[in-house]
Amino acid sequence: MTDKQPTDYGAFGAKTSVVALTVSYDGAGFAGFARQQGQLTVQGELERALALLFRHEVITVGAGRTDAGVHANGQVVSFELTADELAQRSFEKLRTSLNALTPEGLVVKSIEEKPAGFSARFSAIQREYRYRIVYGPVPPLFLARYAWWVPGDEPIDVHAMRQAAEYLVGEHDFKTFCVAKSAEGQTTMRRIDSIFIFGMQHLGEHSLVIQVVGNAFLHSMVRVIVGCLVEVGLRRRPPEWIEEILLARDRRAAAQTAPAHGLTLWDVRY
């Protein structure tokens, strides 16, 4: 199945309304967001639960197709219901039912009705991702599932990482920063609105957070960006190297892809 934009009428001619879920999930237990035959996925489990509740197939659209192991704090998922189906239960009861029917590690946080034509994917104007890094000689405990541990004794150069990140802000061809196969036959132009790098404490453990906000992202784009910024932070490359590899438009010019478990789809704006 493929994503489709919502319509005003359902399969049987009944006028439909668009409903949007805001969901969070721990990506460790899922083979990504997008439905896959024979795999446990976020979209697949939501559609399975919706089908049980409404007794027919319900096709959903997600704001971001997160990879296996990637987490979400504010993923948005939209779908259509008829007026009769909307009247069957309140959104509070629907949320309770969905949370009861979906597996551990997936939570529906809120539900709301959206204007006709709304799509979680196509109506989004900004997506925010956050990547956590724990740097130092001691691995994290509480953040182990949600941060990339980068071993080291010397302080990481955050100032150089911020300088490097400036080259990525704006509209560019990000072919260097995506999985090569996913770029075939498709535009790799994207816009990054901001990249902020700051420290945070969680249960006594310090992490470095790379916040990336943009209109849309290529496959693994944020993780490749993080891998390259870490190279700069470790003083293996100068900040200007980021501009060089951006212009190269070649995945082979960039650094490693940062591990999936450090990445979280934080928020989607409409």
C-alpha positions as CSV (number, residue, x, y, z in Angstrom):
1,M,0.0,0.0,0.0
2,T,1.1,3.6,-0.6
3,D,0.3,6.8,1.2
4,K,-2.5,8.8,-0.2
5,Q,-3.9,12.2,0.5
6,P,-7.2,12.3,2.5
7,T,-10.4,12.6,0.5
8,D,-13.8,14.0,1.5
9,Y,-15.6,10.7,0.8
10,G,-15.0,7.2,2.0
11,A,-15.2,3.9,0.1
12,F,-19.0,3.7,0.4
13,G,-19.7,7.4,-0.5
14,A,-20.1,8.5,3.1
15,K,-18.6,11.9,3.9
16,T,-15.5,11.5,6.0
17,S,-13.5,13.5,8.5
18,V,-9.8,13.6,9.1
19,V,-8.5,12.5,12.5
20,A,-4.9,13.0,13.7
21,L,-3.1,11.0,16.4
22,T,0.0,12.3,18.2
23,V,2.0,9.3,19.2
24,S,5.3,8.5,21.0
25,Y,7.2,5.3,20.7
26,D,10.4,3.6,21.7
27,G,11.9,2.5,18.4
28,A,13.9,-0.4,19.8
29,G,11.0,-2.8,19.5
30,F,9.8,-1.8,16.0
31,A,11.2,-2.4,12.5
32,G,10.5,1.2,11.8
33,F,7.3,3.3,11.3
34,A,6.1,2.2,7.9
35,R,4.1,-1.0,7.6
36,Q,6.0,-4.1,6.4
37,Q,4.7,-7.5,5.8
38,G,5.6,-9.9,8.6
39,Q,7.3,-7.1,10.7
40,L,6.3,-5.3,13.9
41,T,5.9,-1.7,12.9
42,V,4.3,1.4,14.4
43,Q,2.0,2.1,11.4
44,G,1.1,-1.6,11.1
45,E,0.1,-1.8,14.8
46,L,-1.9,1.4,14.7
47,E,-3.8,0.2,11.6
48,R,-4.4,-3.2,13.2
49,A,-5.9,-1.6,16.3
50,L,-8.0,0.8,14.2
51,A,-9.3,-2.1,12.1
52,L,-10.4,-4.0,15.2
53,L,-12.2,-1.0,16.6
54,F,-14.0,0.1,13.3
55,R,-14.2,-3.4,11.7
56,H,-12.7,-2.4,8.4
57,E,-9.2,-1.5,7.0
58,V,-8.1,2.0,8.1
59,I,-5.2,3.5,6.0
60,T,-3.0,5.9,7.9
61,V,-0.4,8.5,6.9
62,G,2.5,9.3,9.1
63,A,4.4,12.6,9.2
64,G,7.8,10.9,9.2
65,R,8.9,7.4,8.2
66,T,11.3,6.7,11.0
67,D,13.8,3.8,10.5
68,A,14.1,0.8,12.7
69,G,15.4,1.8,16.2
70,V,14.5,5.5,15.8
71,H,12.2,6.9,18.5
72,A,9.4,9.5,18.4
73,N,8.1,12.0,20.9
74,G,5.6,13.7,18.6
75,Q,4.9,11.6,15.5
76,V,1.6,12.6,13.8
77,V,-0.6,10.0,12.1
78,S,-3.7,10.9,10.2
79,F,-6.6,8.8,8.8
80,E,-10.3,9.2,7.8
81,L,-13.5,8.2,9.6
82,T,-17.1,8.7,8.7
83,A,-19.4,10.8,10.7
84,D,-21.1,7.7,12.2
85,E,-17.7,6.3,13.2
86,L,-16.7,9.6,14.8
87,A,-19.9,9.5,16.8
88,Q,-19.3,5.9,18.1
89,R,-16.9,7.0,20.9
90,S,-15.2,10.1,22.2
91,F,-11.6,10.8,21.4
92,E,-10.8,10.1,25.0
93,K,-12.3,6.6,24.8
94,L,-10.7,6.1,21.4
95,R,-7.3,7.0,22.9
96,T,-7.8,4.6,25.8
97,S,-8.8,1.8,23.4
98,L,-5.9,2.3,21.1
99,N,-3.4,2.3,24.0
100,A,-5.0,-0.9,25.2
101,L,-4.7,-2.6,21.7
102,T,-1.2,-1.5,20.8
103,P,2.0,-3.1,22.1
104,E,4.3,-1.9,24.8
105,G,6.6,0.9,23.7
106,L,3.8,2.7,21.7
107,V,1.6,5.4,23.2
108,V,-1.2,7.5,21.7
109,K,-0.9,10.8,23.4
110,S,-3.7,12.8,21.9
111,I,-6.4,12.7,19.2
112,E,-8.0,15.6,17.3
113,E,-10.2,16.3,14.3
114,K,-8.5,18.1,11.5
115,P,-9.8,20.2,8.5
116,A,-10.7,18.5,5.3
117,G,-7.7,17.7,3.2
118,F,-5.3,17.5,6.1
119,S,-2.5,15.0,5.8
120,A,0.0,14.3,8.5
121,R,2.7,14.0,5.8
122,F,1.8,16.5,3.1
123,S,0.5,19.3,5.4
124,A,3.6,19.4,7.6
125,I,5.7,22.6,7.2
126,Q,8.4,21.7,9.7
127,R,9.8,18.6,11.3
128,E,12.1,18.6,14.3
129,Y,14.5,15.8,15.1
130,R,16.8,15.6,18.1
131,Y,19.9,13.4,18.4
132,R,21.5,12.6,21.7
133,I,25.2,12.0,22.2
134,V,27.0,10.9,25.4
135,Y,30.7,11.7,25.1
136,G,33.3,10.6,27.6
137,P,35.1,7.6,29.1
138,V,32.0,6.2,30.9
139,P,29.1,4.7,29.0
140,P,25.6,6.0,29.9
141,L,23.2,3.8,31.9
142,F,19.8,5.5,31.8
143,L,20.4,7.0,28.4
144,A,21.9,3.9,26.8
145,R,18.8,3.2,24.7
146,Y,18.4,6.8,23.6
147,A,21.9,8.2,23.0
148,W,25.0,7.3,21.0
149,W,28.0,6.8,23.3
150,V,31.2,8.3,21.8
151,P,34.1,7.2,24.0
152,G,36.8,9.8,24.6
153,D,39.0,11.5,27.3
154,E,39.4,15.0,25.7
155,P,36.4,17.3,25.7
156,I,34.5,17.3,22.5
157,D,34.7,20.6,20.5
158,V,31.2,21.8,20.6
159,H,32.2,25.2,19.2
160,A,33.6,23.6,16.1
161,M,30.5,21.5,15.7
162,R,28.3,24.6,15.8
163,Q,30.6,26.3,13.2
164,A,30.3,23.3,10.9
165,A,26.5,23.1,11.3
166,E,26.1,26.6,9.9
167,Y,27.1,25.3,6.5
168,L,24.0,23.1,6.4
169,V,21.4,25.7,7.3
170,G,19.3,26.8,4.3
171,E,18.2,25.1,1.1
172,H,20.8,22.8,-0.4
173,D,21.3,19.6,-2.3
174,F,21.8,17.0,0.5
175,K,22.7,14.1,-1.7
176,T,25.9,13.5,0.3
177,F,23.8,13.1,3.5
178,C,21.4,10.3,2.5
179,V,21.4,6.6,1.6
180,A,22.6,6.5,-2.0
181,K,19.9,4.1,-3.2
182,S,17.1,6.2,-1.8
183,A,18.3,9.2,-3.9
184,E,18.0,7.5,-7.3
185,G,15.5,9.3,-9.5
186,Q,14.4,11.7,-6.8
187,T,15.2,15.3,-5.9
188,T,17.7,15.6,-3.0
189,M,17.0,19.3,-2.4
190,R,15.9,20.0,1.2
191,R,15.7,23.0,3.5
192,I,17.2,23.1,7.0
193,D,15.8,26.0,9.1
194,S,18.1,25.6,12.1
195,I,20.6,23.4,13.9
196,F,21.2,23.9,17.6
197,I,23.6,22.0,19.7
198,F,23.2,22.1,23.5
199,G,23.7,20.1,26.6
200,M,21.0,18.4,28.7
201,Q,20.8,16.4,31.9
202,H,18.6,13.3,32.3
203,L,18.6,11.3,35.5
204,G,22.0,12.7,36.3
205,E,23.6,11.8,32.9
206,H,24.8,14.6,30.6
207,S,24.1,14.4,26.9
208,L,24.8,16.6,23.9
209,V,21.7,17.2,21.9
210,I,21.8,18.1,18.2
211,Q,18.4,19.6,17.3
212,V,17.7,19.8,13.5
213,V,14.6,21.5,12.2
214,G,13.7,21.5,8.5
215,N,10.8,21.1,6.0
216,A,11.6,17.5,5.2
217,F,14.4,15.0,5.4
218,L,16.0,12.3,3.2
219,H,16.5,8.8,4.3
220,S,19.1,8.7,7.2
221,M,19.8,12.4,6.5
222,V,19.9,13.5,10.1
223,R,22.0,10.6,11.2
224,V,24.6,11.2,8.5
225,I,24.7,14.9,9.5
226,V,25.3,13.9,13.1
227,G,28.1,11.4,12.1
228,C,29.8,14.2,10.2
229,L,29.4,16.8,13.0
230,V,30.9,14.3,15.5
231,E,34.0,13.9,13.2
232,V,34.4,17.7,13.5
233,G,33.9,17.6,17.3
234,L,36.5,15.0,17.6
235,R,39.0,17.2,15.7
236,R,39.4,14.8,12.9
237,R,38.1,17.3,10.4
238,P,37.8,21.1,10.3
239,P,34.4,22.8,10.3
240,E,35.0,23.8,6.6
241,W,35.0,20.1,5.6
242,I,31.2,20.1,5.9
243,E,30.9,22.6,3.1
244,E,33.3,20.5,1.0
245,I,31.3,17.3,1.3
246,L,28.0,19.1,0.9
247,L,29.1,20.3,-2.5
248,A,30.5,16.9,-3.4
249,R,27.0,15.4,-3.6
250,D,28.5,12.0,-2.9
251,R,27.6,9.8,0.1
252,R,31.1,8.4,0.0
253,A,32.6,11.8,1.0
254,A,30.8,11.9,4.3
255,A,31.4,10.1,7.6
256,Q,29.6,7.2,9.2
257,T,25.9,7.2,9.8
258,A,25.2,7.7,13.5
259,P,23.4,4.8,15.2
260,A,19.6,4.8,14.9
261,H,18.9,4.6,18.7
262,G,20.2,8.2,19.3
263,L,17.6,9.8,17.1
264,T,14.1,11.0,18.1
265,L,11.4,12.6,15.9
266,W,10.6,15.3,18.4
267,D,7.9,17.4,16.9
268,V,5.9,18.1,13.7
269,R,4.5,21.6,12.9
270,Y,1.6,22.5,10.6
